[in-house]
Structures are given as C-alpha cells and as structure tokens.
Amino acid sequence: MTTRLLISAADGDAGTTVSIQGDIDSATVDELRIALARCRKDGVVVIDLAGVPFIDSSGLGALVQASRASRDAGGQLRVENAGPAVTRAAQYAGLIDHLGMLHAS
C-alpha cells in the first residue's frame, strides 16, 4: 500500500497557505519536501497542519529545512493548526518557536 499526503497550496495577499492531510513520515516526507520547494521563499508561507495526525523526525526536518530556506530568502514560514500529537513532537524536538507554531484551537 502506498501512503500519500494530500497537499494543496493557495496563494493569497498575505502569502501562500499550504494545507496538508495525512501522516508525515519517512514514507511521505518527499512529497512534502517537493511541495514546499515549489513555494516562494521570499514571502510568508503558512503550513496548515490541521489534517495531520502524526509527524515524525523526517517531517519535522523537512519543515525546518523549508523554514531556513524561507528565512535565508527574506521570507517567513509559519506552522498553524497543529494537533496535539504534532505539537508534542515539535515540542520534544525544541522546534515550537523555530517553526512559529500556532496551536490548533
């Protein structure tokens, strides 16, 4: 069985919002990396993780890589709507502030 992420990106006045659904792990991280690489780096990129129940270290690494690329280009990457498991993983890794994470309500 092939695991896939559902990824959609929408450009707006405030930047690009990338919405993701599915588990982000070693089986799906390349899809995430490709999608994030296609985003403009010099603006605001919002990663909406409302549809992500799980993320592993490879997924967190992809977000950190995209955040650095954005920052290096003068942009900003922000993670929003992370659920409890994703927030906990980022918290354990010490990445809450680095990723500008805003928690799901």
Phi and psi in degrees as GROMACS dihedral restraints (atoms count N, CA, C in turn):
[ dihedral_restraints ]
;  ai    aj    ak    al  type     phi  dphi    fc
    3     4     5     6     1   -95.8    20    10
    4     5     6     7     1   126.7    20    10
    6     7     8     9     1   -92.9    20    10
    7     8     9    10     1   133.8    20    10
    9    10    11    12     1  -131.3    20    10
   10    11    12    13     1   152.2    20    10
   12    13    14    15     1   -94.3    20    10
   13    14    15    16     1   149.3    20    10
   15    16    17    18     1  -101.3    20    10
   16    17    18    19     1   118.2    20    10
   18    19    20    21     1  -127.4    20    10
   19    20    21    22     1   128.2    20    10
   21    22    23    24     1  -129.9    20    10
   22    23    24    25     1   145.1    20    10
   24    25    26    27     1  -127.3    20    10
   25    26    27    28     1   138.0    20    10
   27    28    29    30     1  -134.8    20    10
   28    29    30    31     1   126.8    20    10
   30    31    32    33     1   -88.4    20    10
   31    32    33    34     1   137.4    20    10
   33    34    35    36     1  -140.6    20    10
   34    35    36    37     1  -177.4    20    10
   36    37    38    39     1   -60.2    20    10
   37    38    39    40     1   -34.4    20    10
   39    40    41    42     1   -88.9    20    10
   40    41    42    43     1    -0.7    20    10
   42    43    44    45     1   131.2    20    10
   43    44    45    46     1  -154.7    20    10
   45    46    47    48     1  -110.4    20    10
   46    47    48    49     1   132.9    20    10
   48    49    50    51     1  -110.0    20    10
   49    50    51    52     1   125.8    20    10
   51    52    53    54     1  -110.8    20    10
   52    53    54    55     1   115.2    20    10
   54    55    56    57     1  -101.9    20    10
   55    56    57    58     1   134.0    20    10
   57    58    59    60     1  -125.8    20    10
   58    59    60    61     1   139.9    20    10
   60    61    62    63     1  -131.0    20    10
   61    62    63    64     1   132.2    20    10
   63    64    65    66     1   118.3    20    10
   64    65    66    67     1   171.0    20    10
   66    67    68    69     1   -73.9    20    10
   67    68    69    70     1   136.5    20    10
   69    70    71    72     1  -105.6    20    10
   70    71    72    73     1   109.1    20    10
   72    73    74    75     1  -148.1    20    10
   73    74    75    76     1  -170.3    20    10
   75    76    77    78     1   -61.4    20    10
   76    77    78    79     1   -23.5    20    10
   78    79    80    81     1   -79.9    20    10
   79    80    81    82     1   -20.3    20    10
   81    82    83    84     1  -122.0    20    10
   82    83    84    85     1    -6.3    20    10
   84    85    86    87     1   -63.0    20    10
   85    86    87    88     1   -31.3    20    10
   87    88    89    90     1   -64.0    20    10
   88    89    90    91     1   -36.1    20    10
   90    91    92    93     1   -62.2    20    10
   91    92    93    94     1   -41.5    20    10
   93    94    95    96     1   -64.7    20    10
   94    95    96    97     1   -46.0    20    10
   96    97    98    99     1   -58.4    20    10
   97    98    99   100     1   -43.6    20    10
   99   100   101   102     1   -63.2    20    10
  100   101   102   103     1   -45.7    20    10
  102   103   104   105     1   -63.1    20    10
  103   104   105   106     1   -42.2    20    10
  105   106   107   108     1   -70.0    20    10
  106   107   108   109     1   -32.7    20    10
  108   109   110   111     1   -66.4    20    10
  109   110   111   112     1   -26.0    20    10
  111   112   113   114     1   -79.3    20    10
  112   113   114   115     1   -14.8    20    10
  114   115   116   117     1   -76.1    20    10
  115   116   117   118     1   148.6    20    10
  117   118   119   120     1   -62.2    20    10
  118   119   120   121     1   139.1    20    10
  120   121   122   123     1   -94.3    20    10
  121   122   123   124     1   -18.8    20    10
  123   124   125   126     1   -93.2    20    10
  124   125   126   127     1     7.6    20    10
  126   127   128   129     1  -123.3    20    10
  127   128   129   130     1  -162.4    20    10
  129   130   131   132     1   -90.6    20    10
  130   131   132   133     1   129.3    20    10
  132   133   134   135     1  -119.0    20    10
  133   134   135   136     1   120.5    20    10
  135   136   137   138     1  -105.2    20    10
  136   137   138   139     1   123.5    20    10
  138   139   140   141     1  -100.1    20    10
  139   140   141   142     1   112.2    20    10
  141   142   143   144     1   -94.2    20    10
  142   143   144   145     1   112.0    20    10
  144   145   146   147     1  -104.3    20    10
  145   146   147   148     1    22.7    20    10
  147   148   149   150     1   -57.9    20    10
  148   149   150   151     1   -30.3    20    10
  150   151   152   153     1   -97.4    20    10
  151   152   153   154     1    16.5    20    10
  153   154   155   156     1  -111.1    20    10
  154   155   156   157     1   106.6    20    10
  156   157   158   159     1   -81.7    20    10
  157   158   159   160     1   -17.6    20    10
  159   160   161   162     1  -149.5    20    10
  160   161   162   163     1   141.4    20    10
  162   163   164   165     1  -141.5    20    10
  163   164   165   166     1   138.4    20    10
  165   166   167   168     1  -107.5    20    10
  166   167   168   169     1  -173.8    20    10
  168   169   170   171     1   -63.3    20    10
  169   170   171   172     1   -31.0    20    10
  171   172   173   174     1   -67.6    20    10
  172   173   174   175     1   -37.9    20    10
  174   175   176   177     1   -67.4    20    10
  175   176   177   178     1   -42.6    20    10
  177   178   179   180     1   -62.1    20    10
  178   179   180   181     1   -39.6    20    10
  180   181   182   183     1   -62.3    20    10
  181   182   183   184     1   -39.0    20    10
  183   184   185   186     1   -65.3    20    10
  184   185   186   187     1   -38.6    20    10
  186   187   188   189     1   -67.2    20    10
  187   188   189   190     1   -40.5    20    10
  189   190   191   192     1   -63.6    20    10
  190   191   192   193     1   -44.0    20    10
  192   193   194   195     1   -59.7    20    10
  193   194   195   196     1   -44.8    20    10
  195   196   197   198     1   -66.5    20    10
  196   197   198   199     1   -37.5    20    10
  198   199   200   201     1   -63.9    20    10
  199   200   201   202     1   -43.4    20    10
  201   202   203   204     1   -64.5    20    10
  202   203   204   205     1   -43.1    20    10
  204   205   206   207     1   -62.0    20    10
  205   206   207   208     1   -41.4    20    10
  207   208   209   210     1   -65.3    20    10
  208   209   210   211     1   -47.9    20    10
  210   211   212   213     1   -60.8    20    10
  211   212   213   214     1   -42.3    20    10
  213   214   215   216     1   -62.5    20    10
  214   215   216   217     1   -27.4    20    10
  216   217   218   219     1   -93.4    20    10
  217   218   219   220     1     4.3    20    10
  219   220   221   222     1    88.4    20    10
  220   221   222   223     1    12.3    20    10
  222   223   224   225     1  -103.4    20    10
  223   224   225   226     1  -164.9    20    10
  225   226   227   228     1  -147.4    20    10
  226   227   228   229     1   135.6    20    10
  228   229   230   231     1  -114.1    20    10
  229   230   231   232     1   134.3    20    10
  231   232   233   234     1  -132.7    20    10
  232   233   234   235     1   138.5    20    10
  234   235   236   237     1  -105.1    20    10
  235   236   237   238     1   128.4    20    10
  237   238   239   240     1  -126.6    20    10
  238   239   240   241     1   157.7    20    10
  240   241   242   243     1    60.8    20    10
  241   242   243   244     1    32.5    20    10
  243   244   245   246     1   -72.9    20    10
  244   245   246   247     1   132.5    20    10
  246   247   248   249     1   -75.1    20    10
  247   248   249   250     1   178.6    20    10
  249   250   251   252     1   -58.7    20    10
  250   251   252   253     1   -43.7    20    10
  252   253   254   255     1   -67.7    20    10
  253   254   255   256     1   -40.1    20    10
  255   256   257   258     1   -69.0    20    10
  256   257   258   259     1   -42.5    20    10
  258   259   260   261     1   -61.8    20    10
  259   260   261   262     1   -42.5    20    10
  261   262   263   264     1   -61.8    20    10
  262   263   264   265     1   -43.4    20    10
  264   265   266   267     1   -61.8    20    10
  265   266   267   268     1   -44.3    20    10
  267   268   269   270     1   -66.4    20    10
  268   269   270   271     1   -36.8    20    10
  270   271   272   273     1   -66.1    20    10
  271   272   273   274     1   -45.8    20    10
  273   274   275   276     1   -59.8    20    10
  274   275   276   277     1   -34.4    20    10
  276   277   278   279     1   -84.6    20    10
  277   278   279   280     1    -4.2    20    10
  279   280   281   282     1    72.6    20    10
  280   281   282   283     1    31.5    20    10
  282   283   284   285     1  -110.8    20    10
  283   284   285   286     1     3.2    20    10
  285   286   287   288     1   -55.2    20    10
  286   287   288   289     1   -53.9    20    10
  288   289   290   291     1   -70.5    20    10
  289   290   291   292     1   -39.8    20    10
  291   292   293   294     1   -59.7    20    10
  292   293   294   295     1   -37.5    20    10
  294   295   296   297     1   -92.7    20    10
  295   296   297   298     1     2.9    20    10
  297   298   299   300     1    55.8    20    10
  298   299   300   301     1    42.2    20    10
  300   301   302   303     1   -71.8    20    10
  301   302   303   304     1   130.1    20    10
  303   304   305   306     1  -111.6    20    10
  304   305   306   307     1   128.1    20    10
  306   307   308   309     1   -77.7    20    10
  307   308   309   310     1   152.0    20    10
  309   310   311   312     1   -67.1    20    10
  310   311   312   313     1   147.8    20    10
